[in-house]
Amino acid sequence: MPKTIIAKEYIRIVRYIEIALVILLIPILYNFLPIDEKASETLFIDAKNENTLVQSLENNGYSVTFVDKFMMQLSQTPTTGWYTLSNKDVTRYTFFSELYKYEAKTMDIRVYAGETHIELIKRLANDIKLDRDILKTEYKIHSQFKEADIFAGHYRVARKADEKAVMLYLFNESQKILDLFIEKTFHNKPDKFEIKVLLTIASIIQKESNAIEEMSSISAVIYNRLNKNMRLQMDSTLNYGSYSHTIVTPERIKSDTSYYNTYKHKGLPPSPLGTISVNALQAAMFPEKNKDLFFMLKPDGKHIFCETYDTHLENIRTFRTYQKKREEEKEKLAKALEEAKKCRMDTNETNETNRSKSIKVVKSRLKELK
């Protein structure tokens, strides 16, 4: 009996020792786990809570274990922002427990309302010195609607961020804007098609005018025409893709056979036309309540709205009369400028000074009329 008891005690002690050794070995083995070397070194971390923090790391290529989460909880939590993580020559414990130390230097960038994703990519490639083709690839990976996935506005990006990190950040931040809008606006969550329709209408509004006070009026015209099964017949819908900033001519209207040509086809174009602002999205959701079916430019650069075609024709005539007078004034000023330049240099200093001032005035006016 005593030998049996001693044997049992021995086995128990050995097991305790084994457990103790395993416990001691866990931190050592943990530190030998490799950090994902192909993950983005510079990334944006959303540190709103533990889940968003982990999601940010995983979206950028880092695998996060339950031990990693525990290590992060033991240390100072990083704030939301850009970080350049030093994953070279550091232990896994050091890496995950000291995330908060690696804040990255940032710069401001702007996404302009009405620009296409190609125009945005071109600017990003130039301003942050990134590869344009990789940016295009990353955009296609995340894009749902071809255009309008990224909202207009000011953003801060890390100077050392790569193409993947920049695009992921812009898409995530824009999705937050859209999610907040949906939460505040819809009773029931809309499906992807409903969102696409809303973004498409918003992009037409954005192309037609940047004046916030006009957006809901333009939105009303769009909905009123759609409800009457009328063609939209808006130049803005032909400002898509590579035609984004080209003047829409009568020849173009005749030759363009795509479904973006709302002079030929009823309904909305097949996808959004470009980047939109939150104001345009708001106007698309809440059009002004009226019966207006037409709008036309005014001499001050804003628009005049009306319900009947006869009134619209009168508005067109008024604007064309203004344009004609404007062209006549430009011709007269251009002629006067040429004559002033041809005049001989007057030896009288006062006359020469007056002549120079006159030329400056004419040039200034010509600039205004362009």
Residue, then its C-alpha position, 0 to 999 in steps of 0.5 A: m500500500p505505501k508503495t502504491i501511495i508513493a507512486k500515485e503522489y509521484i505521478r501527481i507531482v510529475r503532472y504538476i511539473e509538466i503543467a508548470l513547464v507548459i505554463l512557463l513555455i507558453p510565453i516563450l513559444y508565443n514570442f516565437l510565433p511569426i508576425d505577418e511580414k506581408a501585412s501593411e506596415t502603415l495602416f489606419i486603426d479604428a480603435k473605437n473598441e476591441n472589435t474594430l481594433v482587431q478588425s483593422l489589423e486583420n483587414n490589413g493582413y495581420s492574424v490576431t490570436f486570443v493571446d494577442k488580444f490579451m496582450m493588447q488589453l494589458s497595455q495602453t490602447p492605441t487611439t484611432g489613427w494612422y500607425t506605422l508598425s515596426n514588425k521587424d526584429v521585435t517579439r510578438y509580445t512587444f509588437f502587440s503590447e506597444l501598438y500605441k507607440y507607432e503613430a505615423k506622420t500624416m498629410d491632408i488629401r481632398v476628394y472632390a465632389g463630381e470627380t470620377h474614381i480615375e481622376l481621384i486615383k490619378r491625384l492620389a498617385n501624384d500627391i502621395k507617390l503611389d502606383r496608379d495601377i495598384l490603386k486601380t486594382e485596389y479600387k476595383i476590389h472594394s467598389q460596389f457601384k463603380e463610382a460614388d463609393i468614396f465620398a467627397g471631403h477632407y481626409r488624413v492619410a499616412r505619408k508612408a501608407d501603401e496603395k492597399a492601406v489608402m484605398l481600404y481607409l477611404f472606402n471604410e471611412s466613406q462606408k461609415i458616412l453612408d451607414l450613419f446616413i442610412e441609420k438616421t434616414f431609413h426605418n428599414k435597412p435598404d438593399k444594395f439596389e436602393i442605395k445604388v439608385l440613391l447614389t445615382i440620383a445624387s451623382i446627377i444632382q452633384k454634376e448639375s450644381n454644386a450650390i447646396e441651396e439648389m440641390s433639392s430643387i434639381s432632385a425634385v425635377i429628376y423625380n417629377r420626370l421619372n414619375k411622369n415617365m419622361r426622359l431626364q434629358m440632362d447633360s450631366t448624365l453624359n459626363y461619365g467616365s472619360y467624358s466626365h468634364t467634356i462639354v456636351t454638344p448636340e453632336r455628342i447627344k446624337s452619337d452617344t448610344s449608351y444608356y447614360n444618354t438620357y436624351k435617348h433613354k428613359g430612366l436613370p443611367p446604369s450607375p453613378l457618374g462620380t463622387i458625391s457629397v453628403n449634401a447631394l445624397q441628402a437632396a436625393m433622399f429628400p427632394e423639394k415638393n413641387k411640380d417643376l419639370f425644367f431648369m435653366l441657367k441664369p446669368d448669375g450662374k444659378h438655375i431657374f426652375c419651372e413647371t411648364y415647357d412654355t416658361h422653360l422656353e422663355n427662360i432659354r431665350t433669356f439666357r441665350t440673349y444674355q450669352k449673345k450680349r456677353e459674346e459681343e462684349k468679349e469681341k469688343l473688349a478683345k478688339a480694344l485690347e488689340e488696338a491698345k497694344k498696337c498704339r505707339m509708345d507715348t513719350n508722355e509718362t502720364n498717358e502711358t500710365n493711363r494706357s497701361k491701366s486701361i489695358k489692365v481693366v480690359k484684361s480683367r473684364l475679359k477674364e470675368l467673361k471667360 
